[in-house]
Amino acid sequence: MAQHVLIVGGSSDIGKEVAREAIAIGHHVVLFVRDDTRVQDLAQAGATVIVGDAKSLEDMNKILDYYGTTPIDAVVHCVGSIVLRPPHAMKLPDFVEVLETNLVTAFITLSLIGKKMLKAGTGRMIFVSSVAASYGLTNHEAISAAKGGLEAMVRSAASTYAQRGLRVNAVAPGLTKTRLSESIRRSPAMEEAATQLVPIRIINEASDVSKTISWLMFDAPDTMTGQILHVDGGMSKIRG
Ligand SMILES: NC(=O)c1ccc[n+]([C@@H]2O[C@H](COP(=O)([O-])OP(=O)(O)OC[C@H]3O[C@@H](n4cnc5c(N)ncnc54)[C@H](OP(=O)(O)O)[C@@H]3O)[C@@H](O)[C@H]2O)c1
């Protein structure tokens, strides 16, 4: 049966892959984006686009206005940013900005969309973390703090709503070939150095991450909640 799927950060390279997969199998997809020019192809393919800033409660409420009484079956939060700098060289506003973009927007999604799902008594929520939450990567303090907080929040929310029909999980990718990681992969030498950190020596394509998200949305058993699925070539767990 066609499901109603919301992607917050729907213009992200990973989010767009999720959207393509969901549209291809007949689901109704809504993309919440800052910049609708990045998702014109998906709009033409049938996605509904809502424009706004995920940090703004007022903008995020447009999503609830759009759905009205229609339930949201699954939400994916793909909003993210990265600033790699050691703490002694990072200005406080830059640190706060990373927390706001990666963690505060996830909380707004969790609280607003979770409240709507609670009324329906069912719903799946998927957040995107990072290997930086589990592995001490040089100069990643800000993003590690944000994604570590996100993973802890996911486990807590999974517990809070365990008996009220909500399933809350996260996917934690390692380095993935999207525009977000372009600065880390800007030269062949940098890409090679990053690849050498991965036990299987393979960097993710966006589709490796999106397939895992799609599985959590449509195919995972109802018993799966509070989990962090690591899509990182083993980086968070093994040496290789
Ligand atoms: N690529 C990697 O190596 C990697 C590794 C680990 C985790 N991740 C995570 O994967 C997720 C998706 O990232 P990606 O790799 O697909 O990169 P991406 O294409 O740069 O996606 C990031 C998205 O966040 C959106 N965004 C940022 N601030 C926003 C705001 N205030 N309101 C609405 N949207 C906002 C951006 O919108 P605009 O299109 O307007 O810029 C962009 O679509 C992120 O959570 C990221 O942390 C990525």
The ligand as an SDF file (V2000), in Angstrom:
LIG
                    3D

 48 52  0  0  0  0  0  0  0  0999 V2000
   28.3760   12.7720    3.0870 N   0  0  0  0  0  0  0  0  0  0  0  0
   28.9740   12.2290    4.1250 C   0  0  0  0  0  0  0  0  0  0  0  0
   30.1830   11.8560    4.0680 O   0  0  0  0  0  0  0  0  0  0  0  0
   28.2110   12.0030    5.3940 C   0  0  0  0  0  0  0  0  0  0  0  0
   28.8160   11.2310    6.4010 C   0  0  0  0  0  0  0  0  0  0  0  0
   28.1240   11.0370    7.5920 C   0  0  0  0  0  0  0  0  0  0  0  0
   26.8750   11.5950    7.7800 C   0  0  0  0  0  0  0  0  0  0  0  0
   26.3090   12.3520    6.7750 N   0  0  0  0  0  0  0  0  0  0  0  0
   24.9800   12.9240    7.0340 C   0  0  0  0  0  0  0  0  0  0  0  0
   24.0980   12.6270    5.9800 O   0  0  0  0  0  0  0  0  0  0  0  0
   23.0310   13.5910    5.9900 C   0  0  0  0  0  0  0  0  0  0  0  0
   22.7660   14.0310    4.5550 C   0  0  0  0  0  0  0  0  0  0  0  0
   23.9180   14.6940    4.0510 O   0  0  0  0  0  0  0  0  0  0  0  0
   24.4640   14.5320    2.5570 P   0  0  0  0  0  0  0  0  0  0  0  0
   25.7330   13.7840    2.6210 O   0  0  0  0  0  0  0  0  0  0  0  0
   23.3640   14.0460    1.6950 O   0  0  0  0  0  0  0  0  0  0  0  0
   24.8940   16.0270    2.1850 O   0  0  0  0  0  0  0  0  0  0  0  0
   24.0790   17.2700    1.5990 P   0  0  0  0  0  0  0  0  0  0  0  0
   23.6230   16.9990    0.2250 O   0  0  0  0  0  0  0  0  0  0  0  0
   24.9510   18.4550    1.8040 O   0  0  0  0  0  0  0  0  0  0  0  0
   22.8160   17.3620    2.5630 O   0  0  0  0  0  0  0  0  0  0  0  0
   22.6980   18.2370    3.6580 C   0  0  0  0  0  0  0  0  0  0  0  0
   21.3200   18.8580    3.5320 C   0  0  0  0  0  0  0  0  0  0  0  0
   20.9890   19.6110    4.6980 O   0  0  0  0  0  0  0  0  0  0  0  0
   20.1940   20.6960    4.2190 C   0  0  0  0  0  0  0  0  0  0  0  0
   20.1140   21.7460    5.2290 N   0  0  0  0  0  0  0  0  0  0  0  0
   21.1240   22.2780    5.9550 C   0  0  0  0  0  0  0  0  0  0  0  0
   20.6260   23.1920    6.8030 N   0  0  0  0  0  0  0  0  0  0  0  0
   19.2890   23.2350    6.5870 C   0  0  0  0  0  0  0  0  0  0  0  0
   18.2370   23.9760    7.1550 C   0  0  0  0  0  0  0  0  0  0  0  0
   18.4570   24.8600    8.1440 N   0  0  0  0  0  0  0  0  0  0  0  0
   16.9750   23.7680    6.6990 N   0  0  0  0  0  0  0  0  0  0  0  0
   16.7250   22.8760    5.7200 C   0  0  0  0  0  0  0  0  0  0  0  0
   17.6880   22.1270    5.1490 N   0  0  0  0  0  0  0  0  0  0  0  0
   18.9600   22.3210    5.5760 C   0  0  0  0  0  0  0  0  0  0  0  0
   20.9200   21.1630    2.9720 C   0  0  0  0  0  0  0  0  0  0  0  0
   20.0580   21.9950    2.2360 O   0  0  0  0  0  0  0  0  0  0  0  0
   20.5260   22.8600    0.9420 P   0  0  0  0  0  0  0  0  0  0  0  0
   20.2900   21.9400   -0.2430 O   0  0  0  0  0  0  0  0  0  0  0  0
   19.6280   24.0400    0.9540 O   0  0  0  0  0  0  0  0  0  0  0  0
   21.9660   23.2140    1.1540 O   0  0  0  0  0  0  0  0  0  0  0  0
   21.2080   19.8170    2.3390 C   0  0  0  0  0  0  0  0  0  0  0  0
   20.1030   19.3970    1.5560 O   0  0  0  0  0  0  0  0  0  0  0  0
   23.4870   14.7180    6.9120 C   0  0  0  0  0  0  0  0  0  0  0  0
   22.8350   14.5980    8.1600 O   0  0  0  0  0  0  0  0  0  0  0  0
   24.9700   14.4510    7.1020 C   0  0  0  0  0  0  0  0  0  0  0  0
   25.4650   14.9050    8.3480 O   0  0  0  0  0  0  0  0  0  0  0  0
   26.9420   12.5460    5.5910 C   0  0  0  0  0  0  0  0  0  0  0  0
  1  2  1  0
  2  3  2  0
  2  4  1  0
  4  5  1  0
  4 48  2  0
  5  6  2  0
  6  7  1  0
  7  8  2  0
  8  9  1  0
  8 48  1  0
  9 10  1  0
  9 46  1  0
 10 11  1  0
 11 12  1  0
 11 44  1  0
 12 13  1  0
 13 14  1  0
 14 15  2  0
 14 16  1  0
 14 17  1  0
 17 18  1  0
 18 19  2  0
 18 20  1  0
 18 21  1  0
 21 22  1  0
 22 23  1  0
 23 24  1  0
 23 42  1  0
 24 25  1  0
 25 26  1  0
 25 36  1  0
 26 27  1  0
 26 35  1  0
 27 28  2  0
 28 29  1  0
 29 30  1  0
 29 35  2  0
 30 31  1  0
 30 32  2  0
 32 33  1  0
 33 34  2  0
 34 35  1  0
 36 37  1  0
 36 42  1  0
 37 38  1  0
 38 39  2  0
 38 40  1  0
 38 41  1  0
 42 43  1  0
 44 45  1  0
 44 46  1  0
 46 47  1  0
M  CHG  2   8   1  16  -1
M  END
$$$$
